[in-house]
Amino acid sequence: MDFYNTLGVSRSASADEIKKGYRKMAKKYHPDRNTGDKEAEERFKDAAAAYEVLSDLQKRQIYDQYGEEGLKSAGYGGPGNAEDIFSSFGDVFGDLFGFGSGRSTQQRRNGPTPGADLRYDLQISFMEAVHGVNKEITITKAETCWTCDGTGLRPGHQSQTCSMCNGHGQVTRAQGFFRINSTCPQCQGSGEIISDPCQDCGGNGLVNKKKKVALKIPAGVDTGARMRLTGEGEGGRKGGAAGNLYVIIHVEPHEFFEREGQNIYCTLPISMVKAALGTKIDVPTIHGKKSITIARGSQAGQSITVRGEGVPSLRGQGRGDMIISLQVMTPTALSGEQKDLLIKFAELSGEKEDQPEEDGFFKKLLNHL
């Protein structure tokens, strides 16, 4: 038998490629998927033998140099029976079929069971995210029953060993030359039967309760930020620790400000006159009013950066900036006097009201083409 061909890999295959090849063959020829197929059973055993050799560096070197006879001379007799195969390659079978050591699974189920983690989605305002805020939320969660301390037993009583699985938590059935373990349907894998359940939790070990949780949301959080509150998740059973509560932040948009990282962006409308002559103006920022200077001759879309008026850093490393984009407003409802003044201004600037566009900007543009 050529071990490399058996796993469908080349002689230079890496350890990962060998494992992938074995997983593929084990999945294809597993007896649980090929009931009564003796050829599949043999293929499965061949794949196990090939994997045991090629996954071991020392055995692989002997095989590459001397073949199967060299392995026999070195004392290797194959992977053994079905139970030996499952024991040797439990990590691979566990990934493929959910198999594992019944004993370790039973120990885990009978031991302390930690509580599940919980998620809470919290919506806050734009300004609350910028400056931080204290919130109180109410959650409903399963807490460890204080009466039975999470065991599910009525105080003073004990559980009984499951008669179907004899306390193993798993039952065994034969299939081909394999013995397949599955979760006991009577005790659901616990190995125990609670004949006298706790009157408060009904044998579950947990009781549903509402609880108020205080949150201190730091300044500078943004949508997607996650807060972890250790021990505020569901309660554990049989002495297991409580899970965690994860609060996911969602920030509402603002009607005037937009945020990008630590910087704040906004659009400021100003009159044509102020843009032309320049002025000082008080503008709102996320930290209050701030006086800024509009330079003479400012254009629409021009930006003004106000240092330090952005969002605080969550790490305490200062604040971002505020970037203001100017929007120059053109007057629409002109009085007769205003119109006359604008015409006069145009004439003083060398413009005429009925001057064709090609005599102005577009004419200059065409001359440069």
C-alpha positions in Angstrom: 0.0 0.0 0.0 1.3 3.5 -0.9 0.4 5.7 2.0 0.7 8.9 0.0 -1.7 7.6 -2.7 -4.0 6.4 0.0 -4.4 10.0 1.3 -4.3 11.6 -2.1 -1.2 13.6 -1.5 2.3 14.0 -3.0 5.4 12.6 -1.4 6.5 16.2 -0.6 3.2 17.0 1.1 3.3 19.2 4.2 1.9 18.2 7.6 -1.2 20.3 6.9 -1.7 18.8 3.5 -1.4 15.3 5.0 -4.0 16.1 7.7 -6.4 17.6 5.1 -6.0 14.5 2.9 -6.8 12.2 5.9 -9.8 14.3 6.9 -11.1 14.0 3.4 -10.7 10.2 3.2 -12.0 9.7 6.8 -15.1 11.7 6.0 -15.7 9.9 2.7 -15.2 6.3 4.0 -16.4 6.7 7.6 -18.6 3.6 8.4 -21.4 5.8 9.8 -21.8 7.1 6.2 -21.3 3.7 4.5 -23.4 1.3 6.5 -22.5 -2.3 5.7 -19.9 -1.4 3.1 -16.9 -3.6 3.9 -14.8 -1.9 1.3 -15.4 1.5 2.8 -14.4 0.1 6.2 -11.1 -1.2 4.7 -10.5 2.1 3.0 -11.1 3.9 6.3 -8.6 1.7 8.1 -6.0 2.2 5.4 -6.4 5.9 5.6 -5.9 5.7 9.4 -2.8 3.7 9.0 -1.4 6.0 6.4 -2.1 9.1 8.5 -0.5 7.6 11.6 2.7 7.0 9.7 2.9 10.2 7.6 1.9 12.5 10.5 4.8 11.2 12.6 8.1 12.6 11.4 10.2 9.6 12.6 7.8 7.0 11.1 7.6 9.0 7.9 11.3 9.0 7.5 11.5 5.2 8.0 8.7 4.7 5.5 10.2 7.0 2.9 13.5 5.1 3.1 12.5 1.5 3.8 8.8 1.2 3.1 6.3 -0.8 5.2 8.9 -3.5 5.9 11.1 -1.0 7.5 8.2 0.1 9.8 7.5 -3.5 10.8 11.1 -4.0 11.6 10.9 -0.9 13.8 8.0 -2.5 15.7 5.1 -0.6 14.2 2.0 -2.8 13.8 -0.6 -0.4 12.6 -3.2 1.8 14.3 -5.0 -1.0 16.0 -8.8 -1.5 16.3 -11.6 1.0 15.9 -11.4 2.3 19.4 -7.6 2.8 19.0 -8.2 4.8 15.9 -10.7 7.1 17.5 -8.4 7.5 20.6 -5.4 8.3 18.5 -7.1 10.8 16.1 -9.8 12.2 18.4 -8.9 15.8 17.4 -9.5 15.0 13.7 -12.7 13.0 14.3 -14.0 15.6 16.7 -13.7 18.3 14.0 -15.4 16.1 11.4 -18.2 14.2 13.3 -18.4 15.7 16.8 -16.8 12.6 18.3 -14.6 12.7 21.3 -13.8 11.1 24.6 -17.0 10.2 26.3 -15.2 10.4 29.7 -13.9 13.9 29.2 -17.2 15.1 27.8 -19.0 13.6 30.9 -16.5 15.3 33.2 -17.2 18.6 31.6 -21.0 18.2 31.8 -20.9 17.2 35.5 -18.5 19.9 36.4 -19.1 23.7 36.9 -20.8 25.2 33.9 -20.1 28.9 33.1 -23.0 31.1 32.2 -23.7 32.4 28.7 -22.6 35.8 27.5 -25.3 38.4 26.8 -25.6 41.2 24.2 -27.4 44.5 24.7 -27.7 47.1 21.9 -27.7 50.7 23.3 -28.6 53.8 21.3 -27.2 57.1 22.5 -27.3 60.6 21.1 -24.4 62.2 19.2 -23.5 64.5 22.0 -23.7 61.7 24.6 -21.1 59.8 22.5 -18.9 62.9 22.3 -18.9 63.9 26.0 -19.6 60.5 27.7 -22.7 59.7 29.7 -23.9 57.6 32.6 -26.8 55.2 31.7 -28.9 52.7 33.5 -30.3 49.8 31.5 -32.6 47.0 32.5 -31.9 43.5 31.3 -33.7 40.2 31.8 -31.3 37.3 32.3 -31.1 33.8 33.8 -29.3 34.0 37.1 -28.0 31.2 39.2 -30.7 29.9 41.5 -29.9 31.0 45.0 -32.0 28.2 46.5 -30.0 25.3 44.9 -26.9 27.2 44.0 -27.3 26.1 40.4 -27.4 22.4 41.0 -31.1 22.1 40.1 -31.7 19.9 43.2 -34.1 20.4 46.0 -32.0 21.3 49.1 -31.1 18.2 51.0 -31.6 15.8 48.0 -29.2 14.2 45.6 -29.3 13.3 42.0 -29.6 9.7 40.8 -27.3 8.0 38.3 -29.0 7.6 34.9 -30.0 4.0 34.4 -29.8 4.2 30.6 -26.1 5.3 30.4 -25.0 4.3 33.9 -23.8 7.8 34.5 -21.6 8.1 31.4 -23.8 10.6 29.6 -23.5 8.6 26.4 -24.9 5.5 25.0 -23.0 3.2 22.6 -24.2 1.5 19.5 -22.3 -0.9 17.2 -22.0 -0.2 13.6 -19.7 -2.4 11.5 -16.5 -2.8 13.5 -17.0 0.6 15.2 -18.7 1.4 18.4 -20.3 4.9 18.1 -21.1 7.0 21.1 -24.1 9.4 21.2 -25.7 11.6 23.9 -27.9 9.7 26.2 -31.6 10.7 25.4 -32.7 10.1 29.0 -30.4 12.4 30.9 -29.4 14.6 27.9 -25.7 13.8 28.5 -25.5 14.8 32.2 -25.3 11.2 33.5 -27.7 12.1 36.3 -31.4 12.2 36.8 -32.9 14.8 39.1 -35.9 13.1 40.8 -36.4 15.9 43.3 -35.9 19.2 41.4 -35.5 22.6 43.1 -38.9 24.2 43.6 -37.7 27.6 42.6 -35.9 26.8 39.3 -37.6 23.5 38.4 -34.3 21.7 38.2 -32.8 24.1 35.7 -30.4 25.7 38.1 -31.3 29.1 36.7 -34.1 31.6 37.3 -35.1 34.5 35.1 -34.8 37.9 36.7 -34.8 41.6 35.7 -31.8 43.6 36.7 -30.7 47.2 36.4 -27.1 47.7 35.3 -25.3 51.0 35.5 -23.1 52.0 32.6 -20.4 54.6 32.5 -19.9 55.4 28.8 -16.6 57.2 28.2 -16.3 60.3 26.0 -15.4 59.7 22.4 -17.2 56.4 21.8 -18.6 55.8 18.4 -21.0 53.3 16.7 -19.8 49.8 17.0 -17.9 50.4 20.3 -18.3 47.4 22.6 -18.3 47.5 26.4 -17.7 44.4 28.4 -19.2 44.0 31.9 -17.7 41.0 33.5 -20.0 38.8 35.4 -23.2 40.5 34.2 -24.2 37.8 31.8 -26.2 34.7 32.6 -25.4 32.8 35.8 -23.4 29.6 35.9 -24.5 26.2 37.1 -22.9 24.0 39.7 -20.5 26.7 40.8 -19.6 27.9 37.3 -18.8 31.6 36.9 -21.4 34.0 35.4 -21.0 35.1 31.8 -20.3 38.6 30.6 -22.6 41.3 29.3 -21.5 43.0 26.0 -23.1 46.4 25.4 -22.9 47.5 21.7 -23.1 51.3 21.1 -25.1 52.8 18.3 -24.8 56.6 17.9 -27.7 58.7 16.5 -26.8 61.2 13.7 -26.7 64.9 14.4 -28.6 67.5 12.3 -25.6 69.8 12.0 -22.4 67.9 12.8 -20.8 64.9 11.1 -18.0 62.8 12.6 -15.1 61.0 11.0 -12.8 59.5 13.7 -12.0 62.3 16.1 -12.7 65.1 13.6 -16.0 67.0 13.4 -17.3 68.3 10.0 -20.0 70.9 9.4 -21.2 73.3 6.8 -21.5 77.0 7.7 -23.8 79.3 5.5 -22.6 82.9 5.2 -23.8 85.8 3.2 -22.1 86.9 0.0 -21.2 90.2 1.6 -19.5 88.6 4.6 -17.6 86.3 2.3 -16.4 89.2 0.3 -15.6 91.7 3.1 -14.5 89.2 5.8 -15.9 89.1 9.3 -15.7 87.5 12.7 -18.6 85.2 13.6 -19.6 82.9 16.6 -20.1 79.3 15.5 -21.5 76.4 17.5 -19.0 73.5 18.2 -19.5 70.3 20.1 -17.9 72.1 23.1 -19.8 75.4 22.9 -19.6 78.6 21.0 -16.3 79.5 19.3 -15.4 82.8 17.5 -13.8 82.3 14.1 -12.5 84.7 11.5 -13.9 84.6 7.9 -11.1 85.9 5.7 -11.9 88.6 3.1 -12.7 87.1 -0.3 -13.6 83.6 1.1 -15.0 81.3 -1.5 -17.8 78.7 -1.4 -16.5 75.3 -0.3 -13.4 76.8 1.3 -12.6 75.1 4.6 -11.6 76.5 8.0 -9.9 74.3 10.6 -10.6 75.0 14.2 -7.9 73.1 16.2 -8.9 71.1 19.3 -12.7 71.4 18.8 -13.2 67.8 17.8 -13.9 64.6 19.6 -11.9 63.5 22.7 -9.6 60.5 22.3 -10.7 57.4 24.1 -7.1 57.0 25.2 -6.9 60.5 26.6 -4.6 61.8 23.9 -6.2 65.1 23.2 -9.0 66.0 20.9 -9.6 66.1 17.2 -10.3 69.2 15.0 -13.4 70.8 13.7 -13.4 71.4 9.9 -15.9 74.0 8.7 -16.9 74.2 5.0 -18.2 77.6 3.9 -21.4 77.8 2.0 -21.8 81.3 0.4 -25.4 82.2 0.1 -26.6 84.1 -3.0 -29.4 86.5 -2.3 -32.7 85.7 -4.1 -35.4 88.2 -3.1 -33.7 91.5 -4.0 -35.3 94.9 -3.6 -35.0 97.5 -6.4 -32.3 99.3 -4.5 -30.3 96.1 -3.8 -30.5 95.2 -7.5 -29.3 98.7 -8.5 -26.4 98.5 -6.1 -25.4 95.1 -7.5 -25.5 96.4 -11.1 -23.4 99.3 -10.0 -21.0 96.9 -8.3 -20.8 94.8 -11.5 -20.1 97.9 -13.6 -17.3 99.0 -11.3 -15.9 95.4 -11.6 -15.9 95.7 -15.4 -19.0 93.6 -15.9 -22.2 94.4 -17.8 -25.6 93.0 -17.0 -26.2 91.9 -20.6 -22.6 90.9 -21.3 -22.6 87.4 -23.0 -20.9 84.6 -21.1 -18.3 84.1 -23.9 -17.0 87.6 -23.2 -16.2 86.6 -19.6 -14.9 83.5 -18.0 -15.7 81.1 -20.9 -14.0 83.4 -23.4 -10.8 83.3 -21.4 -11.1 79.5 -21.1 -11.6 79.1 -24.8 -8.5 81.2 -25.5 -6.4 78.7 -23.6 -7.6 75.6 -25.4 
